[in-house]
C-alpha cells in the first residue's frame, strides 16, 4: 500500500522506521507538526519525524492546521491508501479522514478504552496502573474512540518513569502498527468497536498538574514524580523559587542502586513538606510517611543529587518544601 505517515516526536520514529523497512508497503510522505522554537535561543527546530523523513528522502508536509486547503489538496494528489499515525499532535478533520481509502490508523499508547487523550502513559503511571500497553485503531472524529485492530500489553515496573515506559512502548508498538497495516491490506484484520465500559481520559499534563502536594501519601508523591518525568517535571517551592523534583523513593523501598533502608526516626514523624537532612540522605515528610529525595534540579541549574543540594542550601529546621 501507499502510505503517508503522520507523527511528530521521537517516540514516533521507531514506527516510521518499521514501515520504511516493510518491503510490501511504500511510505511516500510524512505529515508532521511545523518547526517549533526550542532551547534558550528559541531557534526553530524541525520535529524528530521530519528529520528522519529527510534522511529517507521523503516528502514532508507541515500544515499549520490539518484542515488547511493546500495540505488537503496535496494529500489528495498523493492519494495514499492508508495513513498510519503515531503522536501526530493535532486533531484530524473529516475532510482529511476521508482521503485515504483504508483510513488513518493510529497507534495509541494505552489499552483502549482506558486513557483516551494526549497523555495516556503519564496518567497510567500517576494512577498506579500495573499493566498498560498499546492499541491500534481506526481514527474517527471522536477522541480516540474508533474501532480497534490490535493490542499489546506492557508491565509498568515499580521504578518506571513515563519516559522509560513510553520508550518501551514506542518500539513494541512499532511492530504492532506494521502488523496492523499488513493485516488491513490482507483483509485478515477487521476493526472491532471499543467497549462502552472502562473509558478513562488522559488530558495533557500541565505545569500546574505537576506540582507536588506533600500532604498526599508517599506512594502518590512517587507516582507524580515518575509520571511527570521527563516532562513537564514534578516541582515544588523552596524559599519562594521553583525546585524540580527529579527522583524520589518512598522510605524503606529499595533504591535504584540497591541500597536503601528505613528512614531516620526524625523523618518518620516529619510533617508534610518538612526536610530531614542526614549526612548522605534527604527525606521529606508526606501525608503517610517520608520519601527520600534522590535527585533535584534548582531553577537555572542542572539536575544534582539531593544530598549535594541540601549541603549547599542548608535548610533551616522550620523550612519546608511547598511553602
C-alpha positions, 0 to 999 in steps of 0.5 A, a space after each residue: 500500500 501507499 502510505 503517508 505517515 503522520 507523527 511528530 516526536 521521537 517516540 514516533 520514529 521507531 514506527 516510521 522506521 518499521 514501515 520504511 523497512 516493510 518491503 510490501 508497503 511504500 511510505 511516500 510522505 510524512 505529515 508532521 507538526 511545523 518547526 517549533 522554537 526550542 532551547 534558550 535561543 528559541 531557534 526553530 527546530 524541525 520535529 524528530 519525524 521530519 528529520 528522519 523523513 529527510 534522511 529517507 528522502 521523503 516528502 514532508 508536509 507541515 500544515 499549520 492546521 490539518 484542515 488547511 486547503 493546500 495540505 488537503 489538496 496535496 494529500 489528495 494528489 498523493 492519494 495514499 491508501 492508508 495513513 498510519 499515525 503515531 503522536 501526530 499532535 493535532 486533531 484530524 478533520 473529516 475532510 482529511 479522514 476521508 482521503 485515504 481509502 483504508 483510513 488513518 490508523 493510529 497507534 495509541 499508547 494505552 489499552 483502549 478504552 482506558 486513557 483516551 487523550 494526549 497523555 495516556 502513559 503519564 496518567 497510567 503511571 500517576 494512577 498506579 496502573 500495573 499493566 498498560 500497553 498499546 492499541 491500534 485503531 481506526 481514527 474517527 472524529 471522536 477522541 480516540 474512540 474508533 474501532 480497534 485492530 490490535 493490542 499489546 500489553 506492557 508491565 509498568 515496573 515499580 521504578 518506571 518513569 513515563 519516559 522509560 515506559 513510553 520508550 518501551 512502548 514506542 518500539 513494541 508498538 512499532 511492530 504492532 502498527 506494521 502488523 496492523 497495516 499488513 493485516 488491513 491490506 490482507 483483509 485478515 484484520 477487521 476493526 472491532 468497536 471499543 467497549 462502552 465500559 472502562 473509558 478513562 481520559 488522559 488530558 495533557 499534563 500541565 505545569 500546574 498538574 505537576 506540582 507536588 502536594 506533600 500532604 498526599 501519601 508517599 506512594 502518590 508523591 512517587 507516582 507524580 514524580 515518575 509520571 511527570 518525568 521527563 516532562 513537564 517535571 514534578 516541582 515544588 517551592 523552596 524559599 519562594 523559587 521553583 525546585 524540580 523534583 527529579 527522583 524520589 523513593 518512598 522510605 524503606 523501598 529499595 533504591 535504584 542502586 540497591 541500597 536503601 533502608 528505613 528512614 531516620 526516626 526524625 523523618 518518620 514523624 516529619 510533617 508534610 513538606 518538612 526536610 530531614 537532612 542526614 549526612 548522605 540522605 534527604 527525606 521529606 515528610 508526606 501525608 503517610 510517611 517520608 520519601 527520600 529525595 534522590 535527585 533535584 534540579 534548582 531553577 537555572 541549574 542542572 539536575 544534582 543529587 539531593 544530598 549535594 543540594 541540601 549541603 549547599 542550601 542548608 535548610 533551616 529546621 522550620 523550612 519546608 518544601 511547598 511553602 
